[in-house]
Amino acid sequence: MATATVAKQQQQQSQDDQRRIEEDLAWAEKGTMLRRVKKGKITNLIKVSIDERKFFNYYSSNILCSIIPNSLKAVPVTELLEVRTGYSTDNLHNASKKYEFQESAPEYVCFSVIFSHHKFLHKSVDFAADTKETRDRWVSAMNHLLSIAKAKRIHFNENQFLVDKFKQADRNKNGTLSFDEIWHLLKKMNLQLSESYARAIFNESEDASTRDLQLNDKEFVNFFERLTDREELRLLMKQFSTEHVETWTVDDLQRFLTEIQKFPDVDRKKAESILDTFEPGQQDKGQEKLMGLMGMRRLLNSRWGNILKPDHEHIFMDMDQPLPQYFCNSSHNTYLTGSQIKGVASVEGYISALKRGARLLELDIFDGEGFPVITHKRTLIEPISLKNALESIKRCAFDVSPYPVILTIENHASLVQQRLMAEYFTDVLGDMLYKPSKDSTRMLFPSPNQLKKKFILRGKKVNLPDDDDEDSPNEKEGKRGKGDDEEKKHHGAVDGKLSSLIALPAVKLSNNVYEDAKKPTRFVKSYPKGIRQDSSNQNPMISWIGGMQAAALNFQTADEALDINNGLFRINGACGYVLKPKFLREGIDPRSLTRPKMKLGINVISAQYLPKSEPSKDIIDPYVILQIHGTPVDEYRNKTPVIKDNGKFFLFFLI
C-alpha cells in the first residue's frame, strides 16, 4: 500500500513538473522584456522570446524591433549549449565588481544563455530580469530547450535538419521556396550538381495538384531525398536483404545490426522498434513492416551506423588501477579561447574544455592586484581571477565525467599570494579537493574510481631541487627538447601550505621515460613547445607511445592532433581516462615488441555531410584518406580514388 502511494505521488509530481514546464514555455513563447548586460553595462529593455521551440530570439532594440527585421537575433535550439544563473560569465563577473551594478542587477535576477558561434569558441548573452521569478521561469524554459538540443545532437534527424534549413531560407515566411531560392540554399549547403539536373528533380517533386513552381517543406524534403539518391546504398541494401531487394524486413534489420554492426543486444522486438523509429507511419497494421532506402539512410546517420564498437560507448575498462596507469585527456593553456599571443583569457576556456571531456586543466598563476590571477606570460592577454576560475571549474567539472580533474599549477606567484592560492583551493573546492597524506609518496596513487568527484593539484612542492621538471616540452615534430623560458619552472620558493595540497608533485625525469611513466606514483605531461605563437599542437601519439599519461593540447585549435586526441578519448564512455596498454604499464619500449602482422580491411562505401575544406572553391574533387597512427612500424596511410564532378554529385557537404 505504501509503495503504491509513493509511486502515485511521484507520478503526480512528474505531471505537475511537466505542466509547469509547459506553462513556462508558453509564457516564453509570448516573450518578455529583459535588460541585456553588454560589455559590463546594462542596456535598455529588449524583447526576448522563443519561437516554435526551435529558436531563441532576442532583439537589439525594443523600439526598432518591429521596423528593422535585421535587429532580430534568432539562435537555433540546436546551437544552445548552456543556461547559467548569477554572475557566471566573464562579462557579468567583471560588471559585478561595481557596487552600482549589483544594486541595479542583483545576482539573483541575472542569467546567461550560452550558444555555439562560428567566430568564437562560443558566445554568451547575459540578461537581468525584473524579478527572481521571471529569471527562474526563463531558466526553466531554456533548460527544456537545452534538453531538446542535446537529444538532437545525439540523434541526428535528417528530416528536421532539412526542414530547419528550409525555414532559414524562407525569408518572406510564406511557407514555400521557389527554384531560385532552393538553388541558392543548395549552393550554401555546398552541394555539387548541375542546375539542369536540380531543376528536373524540382519539377518531379512538385505536387501535381498545385504546380505553382514552389515547394513547401514536405515537398522540399522529398526533393532533397531524390536529389541525394545514391546507387551504392541501394547495392548495400540488396546485399543484406534476404530477398536481394531494396527493402529490409525486421529480420534483415536484426541480422544487419547484430552480425555487421556487432550490437549484441538487438533481439527481434528491439529491431522492430528501431524500424518503426526510422520508418514511422508507413505500414498498415496488417502488412509486414519494411525499411526502405531512406529509412536505411536515416539509420546509418544514427548511433546504429556508428563505427565505434557499441561496448566502447560505455565505460568498459578496469578503473581500479593507480591513476598514473591511465592516459588522461589533457588541455594546454586551458584559459585561452584564441591564440596564446593575442587570444582572450576566460573562464569559458575551462568550461568548454571540461564539457569536451578534458580531465587535466592548466592554471598559469601570477601575482595580481591584491589577489592571484591567471594569464599568459609576457603577452597582452587580460588576466582572470583565480578564484572566479575555480568557482566556474567546480560548477561544471563533473557534468560530463565523474572521474577526477587534475589542476596543473604553473606557479609564478610570490609567497604572499601563494598563501592566498592555498586558501582559494581549500575554500572553493572544499571536501572535493584530494589532500595527500604525509607518506603518500611511498604508497600507490589511488585509482580513478577512488577519486571520483575529486580535484587533484599537480605542481611543485617544497624541498624539491629547482631544476626538477615532470613535464616534457615537445618540438613541432614531437621530439623532446629543453624548451625556452616559457617551459622553465618558476624558481622561487614554494609556500608550505600550498605545497601540502600538491598530490602529484614535480619530479625530475630520468633518461628512461618508459621506466618513469610506468611508476604508479609518477604522472608525466608533455605540451607544445612555448616558442609557438599560433597555438598549434604537438602530435599526442608520440607522447602516448612513450607512456606519458598526459599529452596537453590546445583545445581551441582544431587540427589533426586534436582529432587524434578526440578519437582516443571517445572510447571508454568518453570519461577522460583510458587504461594504458599492458606493455606500457610494464615499462616496455614498444619499439622492442615483435608481433605477427595483422591485416586491416576498410571498405569506404559512401560519404555525406563532410566539411568543405576550401570555402572559396565552387567544385571540389573529393576523396577519403585512411590513416593508422601508432608506433612507426604501424604507421600507414592510403586514400580512395578521386571522384571527379560529373553534374550529379556523389557527396554533399555540411555548412
N, C-alpha and C positions, 0 to 999 in steps of 0.2 A: 504493500500500500504506500509506504513511504517513498519507495523507488519510483512508483508511478507518479506520485505528487511532484517529486523533484523534476522528473522528465517533463511533466506538463508545465511546470514553472519555467524551465529552461526553454521550452518551445514558445511559451508566451513572451519571454524576454527577447528571444530571437525575432519574433514577429514585431514586437514593439521597436526594436532597434532598426529593423528593415523599414518600418513605417516612418520613423524619424529621418532616416537617410533619404527616403523618397520625398518627404516634405522639404528637407534641406535642398535637394536637387531641384525641385520645382521652384523653390524660393530663389535659388541661384540663377535659374534659367530666366527669371524675370529681370534679374540684375539689381545691383545696389550701388550706392555712391560710396566710394572709398577714397582715402588720401593715399597717394603714392609717395614713397620716400625714394628720392633720386639724388645721387651724389651727396648724401648726407643731409638733404633738405626736404622738407615736407611741401609737396605741391598742392594745387587746388584739388577739389573733389573731382574724381573722374568716374565714369560708369564702368562697372565690371560685371561680367555675366558669363554663363556657359551656354553654348549653342548646340542643341540636339545631343548633348552629352558627348560631343565629338570635338568641340573646340572650346578653348578658354579665351575669352575676349576681354580686352581692356582698351580704353580709349585714351588718346593723348590729351584730349580736352573735352570737358563736358559741354562746352558751348558750341564747338565746331563739329562735334562727332556726327551730327545729322546732316551737315553740309559737305564735309570733306570725307569721303569714304576711306581715303588712304590713312586717316587718323586711327582707324581701327586696326588693332594688332590681334590677329587670330592665331592662337597656338594650338596645333592639333593635339588631341589627347595622347596620341602615340609618342609625342615628344616630351611629355611630362615625366619628370624624374622624382620629384620630392616636394612635399609641402612642410614648412617648418614654422614653429611658433616662437615668439620672443625675438630678442636681438641675436639671431643665429646666423646672420650673414656678415661679411666684412663691412658692407655698407651700413647696416643697422648698428653693428657693434661700434664702428667709428662715430656714427651720429650720436649714439647714446653716451658718449664721453662728455657731451654738453648737457648741463642741467636743464636748459630751456627745452631741449628736445625731449628729455624724459618727462617733463611736465606736460608737454602738448601731445606726446605719443608714448604713454607708458608701455612697458614691455608686454603687459597682458592684453593689449589690443593689437599688437603687431604680428604679422605673419608674412611668409615669403613663399613664392611659387618658383620652383627650380625646373628648368627645362633645357633640353639639348639645343645647341646653337651652332650654325655652320662656321661662325667666325671664332668662337671661343670654346673652351672646354665644356662649359655650359653657362647659362645665364640665369640670374635671379631677378625677379620683380618683387619689390618689397612694398607692403601696404600697411596702413594704420587704419583700423576700423573705428567707429564711433564708440562701440562698447565691446566688452569681452564676449557677450552673447553673439554679436554679429561676427566677431572673429572666429568663434568656435563653430558657428554654422558654416562659414566658408571653409574652414579646415575639414569639417565632416564631409561636405560636398566634394572637395578636392581630393580627399583621401579615397573616396569611392571612385572618382575618375582615374586615380592612380592605379587602383586595383584592376580597372578595365584595361589601362595602358599596359600593365605588367602582363596580363593574360594575352594581349595581342602580340607582345614581343616574344612570348614563349611559343604561342601557337599562331604562326603566320597565316592570316586569312587573305588569300589572293583576291577573292571577290570583293572583300571590304576595302582592300588596298586599291583596287581599280575604281570602286565607287568613290573613295576619297579623292583620288586623282581627278575623276570626272567632276566632282563638286568644286575642286580648286580651279579647274579650267572653265567652269560655268560662271563667268564673271558677271553676266547680267541676271543670273539667278532665275532663268526661265525654265530650268529643268531639262534643257536639250542642248546638244552641241552640233554645229554644222561640220561638214568635212574639213573646212579650213581650220576651225578651232581644234578638231581632233588631230589634224596633221601637225599643227603647232605643238600639241601636247605630246605626240609621238616623238617629235624631234627633241623635246625637253627630256623625255624618258630615254633618249639615246638609242632608239630603235633603228635598226639598219634594214631598209627596204625601199623599193621603188614606189613613187607616188601613184603610178598607174595600178600597181598591184593592190595598194591600200585602198584606192578608190573602188576597185572592183569588189573587194571584200565589204567595204562600206555599203555598197548598193545591195549586196546579198543579205546584209544584217538588218536592213531597214524593214520594219513591219509593213507588210503588203497593204494593210488596211489604212495606213496613213500616207506613206510616200510623200512626206513633206521635206525631204532632204535634210532631216535632222534625226539624231539618235538620242533616246532617253538613256538613263543609267543602265537599265536591263539590256537594251539593245547594244550599248557600248561594251558591256561585259561579253556579250555574245560575239561582237565584232572582234574583240581582243582575243578571245579563245580561238576563233577561226584564224586570226592573223598569226597566232603563235603555235599553230598546229605543227607537231614535229614527228616526222616519219620514224625516227629512231625510237620514240616512246611507243609507237604502235607496234613495232617489232618486239620490243621488250614485253609488252602486254601479251602478245601472242605466244611468246616463248614460255611464259609462266601460266598460260591458260591450258587447262586440261583438254579443251576442245580446239585449241590453237586459234581462238577468235579474239576480237578486240574488246572483250569484256571478261571480268573475273567474277566467279561465284564466291560465296562465303568460304568454301573450302579452298579455292585457289588463293584467296587473300590470306587465309590462315597459313597455308603452306609457304607462301612468299615471305611472310613475316617471321615464321619460325625457322625455315630452312635457309633462306637467303639473308634476311636481316638479323637472324640469330636472337630474336626476342624469345626468352624461354617460357614465358607465362601467358601466351596467347592461345586460349582454347577457342572452340568454335563460337561459343556465346560472345566472347570478347571480340572476335573477328567480325561477327555480325554487327556489334555495336560500333566498331570502327568504320565499317562500311556505311552504316547509317549516318555517321558523322560527316563523311566526305561525299556521300551521295544522298543528301537529305531530300525526302519527299518525292522521290522519283519512281517508286514502285508501288503498285497496288498490293493490298494485303494478301491477295490470293496468288500472286505471281512470285517467282523466285527472285530474290534480291541479287542485283548485279552491279558491279562497279565498272563505269565506263572510263574512257581515256582522260576526261577532265578530273574525274574523281581520283584516278591514279596520280595525276599530276599534283593535285592538292595533297594527296597522301605523301608523296615524295618531298613536298615542301615542309612537311611537319616533322616532328621528332621520330616518326616511324620510318623516315627516309634518312635518318642521321647516320653518318659514317662511324660515329663514336659507339663503342660497344655499350649495349644497354646497361650492363653491370657497372660500367665506369661512370655513369651519370650519378652514382651514389658513392658514399664512402665505402670502399672495399678493401683498403689496405689496413695492415696492423698499425694502430695508432698508439700502441703502448711501449714503443721503443723510446730511448732517450731523445730529446728534441734534436740534438746535432746529427741524428741518423736520417734526417729528412732534408729534402730540398724545400726552400721557403720562397714563396712569391714575394719579391722584394722590389721596392721602389727607390729611385735615386732622386735627390733634390725634390722631395715629395711636395714641398710647399710651393713649387713653381707651377704656373699654368702656361708658361711660354718658354722662350729661350733663357739660358742661365745668365745672359748679359743684360737683356732689356725686358725680360718677362715680368710677370707680376707675382709677388708673394701673396698667398691667400690660403685661408683655411679650406677653401674649395678644393685645392690640390690634394689635401689629406682626405677629405670626404670622398672625392672622386676615386682616389687610389683604393680606399677601403671598399667602396662599392664594386670596384672591379676585381676584388679578390686579394689585394695586397695584404701581407701579414707582417712585413717589415717596412717601417717608415723612418725617414731621416729627419732629425732636428738639428739644424745648424744654429747654435745658440751663441749670441753675443750680448755684450752689455748694452742696455737701452737706457733711456732717461728715467732712471729710478727703478726699472724692472727689466728682467731679461727678455730679449726679443729673438725672433727667428728671421734670418735674412741670408743673402749670399755674399760671400766675402769679396770686397773690392769691386762692387757693382753699384749701379744706381737704383737697385731694387728697393722699394719701400718695405720696411720691416713689419712683421705682425707680432702681436703679443704672444709669448709662450703660453700664458695662462689661457688665453682665448683659444689657441690651437689645441691645447689639451682638452678643454671642455668640448670642443667640436669633435675631436677624435673619440672621446669617451662616449659621446652620444650615439655614434653610428658604428663603433668598432666591431660589434658582433652581430650586425644586421645580416651579413652575408655568410659568415662562418663563426662557429663558437670557439675556434681554436685560437691560441694566444697571439697577441700583437706585440711585436718586438719594436721598441723605440730606440733607434741608434742615436746616441748623443755625440755630435761633433762639438766639443766643449771649447769655446773661445772666450768664456766669461771670466770675470775677476772672482776672487774668493767671496767677496761680499754678495755678488749676485748669484754665485753658485749656491749659497745658503738659501736664497730665495727660490732657486730652481728646485732644491730639495723639498722646500715647503710646498711648492706648487704640485710636484709629483705626488707627494703624500696626501695633500688636502683634496686635490681634484680627483685623483684616481682611487683614493681610499683603500678599501679592502680588495679592490681589483688589482692592486699593484703586488706583484710577486716579490717578496723580500727574501733574499738568500740567507741561509743560516751561516754561522761562522765557519763551520767545517764543510761548506758546500763544495769547495774546490776539490775535496777528496772523495766526493760522492758522485754517483751517476746523476746527470741532469734529469729532472722529471720529464715525463712523456707529454705529448700534446693532449692526451685525454686527461692527465692530471692537472694540466694548465688551462683547462677550458675557462673562458671569460676572464683571463688574466693578462695583465700588461707586464712585459719583461723589459727592463732597462739594460742597454748594452753600451759600453763605453770604457773609458779609462778609470782605473781605481788608484787609490793611494798606494805607495810603496812599490810601484812598477817602474822599471827603467824608462827614461824619457823616450828612447827610440823604439819602445815596444809598439807593434802595429799588427793588428789582426786582419787588416784589410789589404786587399791586393788590387791596386790600380791597374787597369788593363789598357794596353795600347789599342790603337784603332783596329789592328788585325788580331787582337786578343792576346798579345804577348804581355807577360808581366813586366812592369817597369818600375823605376823608382818613384816617378811622379814628381810634379813641381810643388810649389808652395801650397797649392790647393789641397793636395793629398797629405801633406805633413800634419801630424797630430799637433794639437795645442800643447806647448811645452811648459805651461805654467803649472802651479800647484793645483791639486785637486782637493776640494773640501771633504773633510772626513764624513760628514753626514750624507753628502751626495754619494760618496764612494760606497757607503754601506748599502745603498739601494741598488747598486750595479750588480746584476745577476750574471751577465755574460761579460766578463772583463776582457780588456785588450791583452793579448799575449803575442809575443813575437813568433813569427813563422820560422820553422826550421828549413833546412834545404830539401826536405821531403814532404811536399804538400799532401801527399796521399796518407802519410802517417799522421800529420796534423789533423786532416779532415776526418779521419776515422775515430779520433779520440772522442769519447762520449761527453767530454766537457768543453770541447773546442767548437767554436762557431765562426766560420770564415766567410767573409763577404768580399766580393770583387765589385768594382764600379768603374764607370768610364773615366778615362784619364782627364784630369782637370783642365788641360790646355784647350780642350774642345770648346768652341764658342757657339756651336749650333745645336747643342743638346742632343747630339746623335748618340747612339747606343753601341755598347760592346756586343759581341756575339756571346750570348749566355751559354751556349753549348760547350765552349772551351772551359768555362769555369765548372760546369756540372761534370764534365768528363774528369776534371781534376779533383772531383769530390767536394768542391766548395758548396756550402749549404745555400748561400745567397749570392745571386748574380743581380746586382741592383741595376734597374733600368729606369730611364726617364719615361714615365707613363704618358707624358704629354706629347711624346714623339711617336707617331705612327710609322713604323718601319718593319723590316723583316725580322729584326731581333725581337721586337715586341710580339710579332706574330708567333715566333717560335716559343716565346715565354707563355703566351696565351694557350698555345697548343698543349704544352706540358701540364699546365695547371688547370686545364679544363677537365682533366680526369680526377678521380677520387672525390667526386662530388663538388669539384671546384672549391674545396675547403681551404686552399692556400698552402697545403703541405703535401708532398709526395715522397713516399719512402724511397730512399736511395737503393739502387741495385745491390745485391749481396756482395759482389766483388768490391764495390766502393766502400761498403760498410766495414769490410775486412781490410781496407787499405791497399788493395791490389791495383797496380798500374794497369789500366785497360789495354795499353799497348803490348803488354806481355801475354794477353789472353790468346789462346788458339781454339777456335771453334769451327765446326763444319759450316761451310757457306750455305745460306738459305736463299731460295728464290722467292721474290715477291711480285705477284702479278696484279696490276691495276688496270681495269677496263674503263676508260673515260667514254661514257655514253652520250652525255649532253651537258649543257651548261646554260644557266639563266640567272638573271639578277646579279650580274657581275659589275663591279665599279669600272667606269670608263677611265682608263689611265691617262688619256690626253684629251681634256675637255675641248680643246681648240680644234681637234681633228674631227671632221664630219663622219668619215667612214674609216673603220679600222679592220684589220685582218687578224682576227683573234686566234689564239692557241693557248693551251694549258701546259704549264711547267710542273713536273713532278720532281720532288727533291727529297732525298733522305739526309737527315742531319744526325751526326753522331761522331764516333771516332773516325780518324782519317781513312781507315780501311773500309769503313761502311758508307762513306760519303758517296752519293750518286745523284745524278741529275739527268733528266730526259724531258722531252716535250712532244706534244701531239703535233700532227701536221697543221700548217696554217690553213684557215678557212677563208678563202677569198670571197669578197662580196659579190653576189650574183643577182641582186634585185630582191630576192626573197631571203630574209635574214635567217640565220641559224641560231643566233644568240640575241638576247635583248638585255639591256643594261639598266641598272637602278640608279636614279639620281638621289 
